[in-house]
Amino acid sequence: MNNTGISHDDARRIIEEGGEEVTPEDLKKVLRQEKKIKRKLSGPLGKFVDEARTLFELIRDYWNKRYTEVPWWTIGAAATSLLYILDPMDIVPDFIPGIGLLDDASVLSVCLFMIRRDLEKYTAWKADEAAVEEVSSDGI
């Protein structure tokens, strides 16, 4: 354990195993619990709000078949990190003052690092989609 509550290797293992085991039902759970997860992120984990928003958008666009140019494992890793945040009794229980959310931050940080290339491709696609929608709404 380090100052983030769990080691980088432990966080990586959680993401790798979860990314392989996630199911479509897990994706539904993430999307159903989005508000609750975002509430947890609005406190001490606030620096992750924008990144988490992108993860939710990625999962939603994948689920709705708008964006499928991403490996299933990446979707699984994103879902795993968000579900980990939702679980109050994870490796370091959330109710422990001072360190309870540090493992959540560690898992989310490691996930973001592991899937950064796929997130970059997704955000580029999202920007292109927004540009196309803007042109379409201008009547061109």
Number of C-alpha atoms within 10 A of each C-alpha: 10 9 10 17 21 18 15 17 12 17 22 20 14 18 26 18 14 20 21 15 13 18 15 11 9 15 23 15 14 23 18 11 14 17 11 12 20 20 13 16 22 12 12 12 17 14 12 18 17 11 14 21 13 17 22 21 17 25 23 18 15 17 16 10 10 10 16 15 12 15 10 15 18 25 25 24 29 29 29 27 27 27 20 22 24 21 13 16 12 14 15 17 17 19 11 9 8 10 15 19 24 20 27 29 24 21 28 26 17 21 24 21 12 17 17 13 12 17 19 11 13 21 15 12 14 17 12 12 12 12 12 12 12 12 11 10 9 8 7 6
